[in-house]
Every structure is written in C-alpha cells, then in structure tokens.
Amino acid sequence: MVLKHRTAKQIVIASIFFGFWVVLGGLVFWANYTPPAAPPPTPRSVNALQVIATKIISTYPGKGDLVGIIRNPNSDAGATRFQYKFTITAVGQSPKIVTGESFILPGDQKYLTAFNNDIPDNATTALEVSNPEWLFVDSSFVSPEIVLINKPTNIIPGSTIDTFQLKGLLANQSGVDYSRVEVTVLGLNDKGEIIGAGKTFMGSFLSAERREFTVQWPLQKGENVTDLKVMPEVNVFLSDAIQQRQGVQDIRDLQNPVTSGD
C-alpha cells in the first residue's frame, strides 16, 4: 500500500515537472515567434488597349494627317499614360515613324491624331500602343460631362484646296472646373469615312460655363463634310486638371495605381 502511494506521488511530481517544462518551452517559443508575412495581394487584371482602325487623310501633295481609333475595354481602369506609334510604309521607301503619348479614361474610345506628316503615294499606316500605366477606379468615378451645344461650320475657298472651319460651342455640365480641355474633331462624308481632322485646346473651363472653340483643316475640292464627331476630353488623372473650389466634390475617387505593360 505504501509502495502504491509512493508510486502515485512520483507520477504526480513527474507530471508537474513535465508540465512546467512544457509551459516554459511554450513561453519561450511565443516570445521568439515571428508570424509569417501576409501574402501579397493578388494583382488586379486588365485587358490590353485595342486598336480599332487607322486612317490617312490626304491634305496637300505629299502631306497628310493620321488618325487612329483605340478602345479601352476596362470599365474599372484608365491609362494615365501610354505611348503610341504610327508606322507609315510605302513600296520602295523606308518606314516613317510618328510617335506620341496620351491617356484614356475607363471604357472610352479615343481618336489619336498626328498632323501634317510626309505621306508618300500609296502609303499605308499601322498603329501600336504600348506601356500603359493603369489606374483603377471605383464605381463613384464619372467622366467629365462636356456637351456640344452648337456647331456652325464654314468652307473657306482656296485655289487648289479649301479649308473647312468649325466654330463650336461647348457647355461644361460637370460639377467641377477644369484647367485644360482637349477637343478633337473628325469630319465624315456621306459614306461615314473620315475626310478631315483637327484638334484644339481650351484653358480654364468652369462648371456651368459655355465656351467657344475653333477647329479647321484642309479639305479636298469636291469633298463634303456631312457629319462631325466632336470629342472634348479632360485628363482627370493629372493632379492639376481640376480646379478645386470650396463645396465642390472632386470627381476623382481613384485608387492606388497599378502599372502594367499589357
């Protein structure tokens, strides 16, 4: 009986001793434990900018304007900056390269232009876009609301080539003031073909203001502009694109930029 009591006592002491070292080891472990780093967030995906069409517009002999149409298929991301390249090719001549840089808002279709280029006879052109710097936006993002109010046109006769002139009127129906507005205009014939293009820039454009602009381009004799595409744009990704006023909410609610080479 004494032996059993002594054995039970030894077991209790051993258990306490073992438990002490287990607890001590646990305390040492947790004192020196460094939790693993959180996995990096999964990159948000974007679809590449799409080239829809290109066009050479003959202006003067050996000269012409280039127009390219691109589309941003991403409704939740815009490209704050991207590069583009027109390549002009003609049989028996080295390719000519015209480069530029622009931006595009979420879900937009954009018209890129390059004016007064040397264009050989029977030349063709191709357009490439590259290095977009993507910026994701949330559902509160809205594009600038700049509306064409009036578009009176005029033909200025010339000896060999006429000049098409548009004196338009735009209204800023957004709730914010803009510091710089680009206006691209395309002239179409009755077949829907682009036969003229022009571009201008407007300075400060206040909310609820109306502003006139003038665009003109060379027009071949016998060509008739039957429709116009007027496309005002604001690069709201630029920090100084919007003039802040007290009590006016900034339309930009942009999240962290994500750069992609797509």
C-alpha positions in Angstrom: 0.0 0.0 0.0 2.9 2.3 0.9 4.5 1.4 -2.4 1.4 2.3 -4.4 1.2 5.6 -2.6 4.8 6.4 -3.3 4.4 5.5 -7.0 1.3 7.8 -7.4 3.3 10.6 -5.7 6.2 10.1 -8.1 3.8 10.3 -11.1 2.2 13.5 -9.8 5.6 15.1 -9.3 6.8 13.9 -12.7 3.6 15.3 -14.3 4.1 18.7 -12.6 7.7 18.7 -13.7 6.9 17.8 -17.3 4.0 20.4 -17.4 6.4 23.1 -16.1 8.8 22.5 -18.9 6.1 22.4 -21.5 4.7 25.7 -20.3 8.2 27.2 -20.1 9.0 26.0 -23.6 5.7 27.4 -24.9 6.5 30.8 -23.3 10.0 30.8 -24.9 8.5 29.8 -28.3 5.9 32.6 -28.3 8.4 35.2 -27.0 10.5 34.5 -30.0 7.8 33.7 -32.6 7.6 35.9 -35.7 4.3 35.4 -37.6 4.8 34.8 -41.3 4.4 37.7 -43.7 1.0 38.1 -45.2 0.9 37.0 -48.8 1.0 39.9 -51.3 -2.4 40.9 -52.7 -3.4 39.3 -56.0 -2.7 41.8 -58.8 -5.9 43.1 -60.5 -6.0 42.1 -64.1 -6.6 44.5 -67.1 -7.3 43.9 -70.7 -4.9 45.4 -73.3 -5.9 48.6 -75.2 -7.4 47.7 -78.6 -6.5 49.3 -81.9 -9.8 49.6 -83.9 -8.8 51.3 -87.1 -6.3 53.7 -88.7 -6.7 56.3 -91.5 -4.5 58.5 -93.7 -6.2 61.8 -94.7 -4.6 63.4 -97.7 -4.2 67.2 -97.3 -1.6 68.7 -99.5 0.5 67.0 -102.2 2.9 64.6 -100.3 1.3 65.6 -97.0 -1.4 64.1 -94.8 -2.9 63.6 -91.3 -3.0 60.4 -89.4 -6.0 59.2 -87.4 -6.1 56.1 -85.2 -9.0 54.8 -83.2 -8.4 52.8 -80.0 -10.6 51.4 -77.3 -10.2 50.8 -73.6 -12.2 47.6 -72.7 -11.7 48.1 -69.0 -14.6 49.8 -67.2 -12.8 50.0 -63.9 -9.4 51.2 -65.1 -7.9 54.0 -67.2 -4.5 54.5 -68.6 -2.9 57.6 -67.1 -0.3 57.5 -69.7 0.6 55.4 -72.7 2.8 55.6 -75.8 1.6 55.2 -79.4 3.4 54.8 -82.7 2.2 55.3 -86.2 4.2 53.5 -88.9 3.9 54.8 -92.4 5.0 52.4 -95.1 5.3 52.7 -98.9 6.7 50.5 -101.5 10.4 51.1 -102.1 10.8 53.5 -99.1 11.9 53.1 -95.6 9.1 53.2 -93.0 8.4 56.5 -91.3 7.6 56.6 -87.6 5.5 59.1 -85.8 5.3 58.8 -82.0 3.2 60.4 -79.3 1.8 60.0 -75.8 -1.7 60.2 -74.5 -4.2 58.9 -71.9 -7.6 57.2 -72.0 -10.4 57.1 -69.4 -12.2 53.9 -68.3 -14.3 52.3 -71.0 -13.6 55.0 -73.5 -13.0 55.0 -77.3 -10.3 57.5 -78.3 -9.1 59.1 -81.5 -5.3 59.6 -81.8 -4.1 62.2 -84.4 -0.8 63.3 -86.0 -1.0 66.2 -88.3 1.0 67.4 -91.4 3.2 64.4 -92.0 5.1 63.5 -95.1 3.0 60.8 -96.8 4.3 59.0 -99.9 1.9 58.0 -102.7 0.1 54.7 -102.0 1.3 54.7 -98.4 -0.4 52.8 -95.6 -0.2 53.2 -91.9 -0.4 51.0 -88.8 -0.8 52.0 -85.1 0.7 50.4 -82.0 0.1 51.4 -78.4 2.4 50.4 -75.5 3.4 50.9 -71.9 0.0 51.8 -70.4 0.1 52.9 -66.8 -3.1 51.7 -65.4 -5.1 53.3 -62.6 -8.1 51.5 -61.1 -11.2 53.5 -60.2 -14.3 52.5 -58.2 -18.0 52.9 -59.1 -18.1 56.5 -58.0 -15.9 57.6 -60.9 -17.7 59.6 -63.6 -16.2 61.0 -66.8 -16.4 64.8 -67.4 -19.7 65.9 -68.8 -18.9 68.4 -71.5 -21.6 68.8 -74.1 -21.6 70.2 -77.6 -24.3 73.0 -77.8 -23.8 74.4 -81.3 -21.5 73.5 -84.3 -21.8 76.1 -87.1 -19.4 75.3 -90.0 -17.9 77.3 -92.9 -16.0 76.5 -96.1 -13.2 78.9 -96.9 -12.4 78.6 -100.6 -8.9 78.2 -101.8 -7.2 78.0 -105.2 -6.4 74.2 -105.0 -7.6 73.1 -101.6 -10.4 74.5 -99.4 -10.4 75.0 -95.7 -13.1 73.5 -93.5 -13.9 75.5 -90.4 -15.9 74.7 -87.3 -16.8 77.3 -84.7 -18.3 75.2 -81.9 -19.9 75.9 -78.5 -19.3 73.6 -75.6 -21.0 73.6 -72.2 -19.4 72.2 -69.0 -22.2 70.3 -67.3 -19.9 68.7 -64.7 -19.9 69.9 -61.2 -16.2 70.8 -61.3 -13.9 73.3 -63.0 -11.3 72.1 -65.5 -8.0 73.7 -66.2 -7.4 72.2 -69.6 -9.7 70.6 -72.2 -8.7 68.9 -75.4 -11.1 68.9 -78.3 -10.6 66.5 -81.2 -12.9 66.9 -84.2 -13.4 64.5 -87.1 -15.2 65.3 -90.4 -17.1 62.5 -92.1 -18.5 62.2 -95.6 -21.9 60.7 -96.5 -20.3 57.2 -96.5 -19.1 57.6 -92.9 -15.5 57.9 -94.0 -13.1 60.3 -92.2 -12.0 63.0 -94.6 -10.8 65.7 -92.1 -9.4 66.0 -88.6 -8.5 68.8 -86.3 -7.6 69.4 -82.7 -7.5 72.3 -80.3 -7.1 73.1 -76.6 -9.1 75.2 -74.2 -7.9 76.7 -71.0 -9.9 77.1 -67.8 -13.4 75.8 -68.2 -15.7 76.5 -65.3 -18.7 74.4 -64.2 -21.9 75.6 -66.0 -19.8 77.8 -68.3 -20.1 77.8 -72.1 -17.0 78.3 -74.3 -16.4 78.7 -78.0 -13.7 76.9 -79.9 -12.4 76.9 -83.5 -11.0 73.9 -85.4 -10.1 73.8 -89.1 -8.4 71.6 -91.6 -7.6 71.3 -95.3 -10.5 69.9 -97.4 -10.0 68.5 -100.9 -12.0 70.1 -103.6 -15.3 68.2 -104.2 -15.3 66.6 -100.7 -18.3 67.3 -98.5 -18.4 67.0 -94.7 -21.9 65.7 -93.8 -21.3 64.8 -90.2 -18.9 65.7 -87.3 -17.6 63.9 -84.3 -16.7 66.4 -81.6 -14.8 64.8 -78.7 -13.9 67.0 -75.7 -11.6 65.3 -73.2 -10.0 66.1 -69.8 -7.1 64.1 -68.4 -8.6 63.9 -64.9 -5.6 61.7 -63.9 -3.4 64.8 -63.7 -3.3 66.5 -60.3 -3.8 69.9 -61.8 -6.5 69.0 -64.3 -9.3 70.0 -61.9 -9.5 73.4 -60.2 -10.7 72.9 -56.7 -13.5 75.1 -55.3 -14.9 75.1 -51.8 -18.1 73.0 -51.6 -17.4 71.2 -55.0 -16.7 67.5 -54.9 -13.8 66.2 -56.9 -14.9 63.7 -59.5 -11.8 61.7 -59.0 -12.0 58.9 -56.4 -9.1 57.0 -57.7 -7.4 54.1 -56.0 -3.8 53.0 -56.0 -2.2 52.9 -59.5 -1.2 49.6 -60.9 1.4 49.6 -63.7 1.1 47.1 -66.5 2.8 46.6 -69.8 -0.2 45.0 -71.5 
